[in-house]
Amino acid sequence: MRYRLLSLALLSAVALVPTAHGARPQTTVPNVFVTVHITITDSRIKLDRHSAGRGDQVRFAMRNAGTRVHSFTLGTPVKPGTARQSGFSTKLRPNEEKALLLFLDYRGPLPYRSILKYDVSKPGMRGIFRIL
């Protein structure tokens, strides 16, 4: 009797495992991980790639190779009055490196720029990153 009860419990446990495994949603996991290397000098911002696909998880690896503090702003960090975010903004000291992850759930152009007063007028300190 005890053997029959134990085998019945084991059989029902094995039967539930494939059901639990197959029920998990796979749509929230990004299928592509992309790294974008960003080098900021005193006169320009250089990206090694200017586009990525919608649904990609992008690692923005930034390095300030200049002699002054610079910023990097991608898209719109925060829309006033909402919790929506389609980008980020960060400052980097000379020789500082930072990395940020961003899931691209938006399709279209995202402008990038430096928002510091002495960088705004320099044409090399801005550009467009496209999400395809």
Phi, psi and omega in degrees: 000315181295320179297319180295320179292319179295317179292325177294319178295318179295319179296318180290326177293319178294324181292331181278336184299309179298327180294315180293322180291320182283345184275350182288134178286139180254005186280340183272353181271121178294141183266350180226132174248125186236141174248130176247118179270128182240125177243125180249125174249186180286348182237348182200163173248125182242124175253140179281344172213147185246015179204159175206167182271152174296135183094356178279150171261115186251132174258114177268107180262107186253144177218130177266107179263008181270182181258355180239167173289135177228161177240160173227120179238127178243123178067216180248107182302312179213129175273127182303134176084000179227169175260015183276139180223131177230041179167197180202168176217137179210154176251145179231130175284166177305136181064015178270146176236142177219156175225135178229142176258140179218127175273124185270095179253015182239147177241130179136189181278140172238116178288145171239151184192169168257133185259006179284147188306318183279354178257341188300323184277354181275123183294334180282355183263023177206161179181193182234131172251126186254138174252116187269000000 
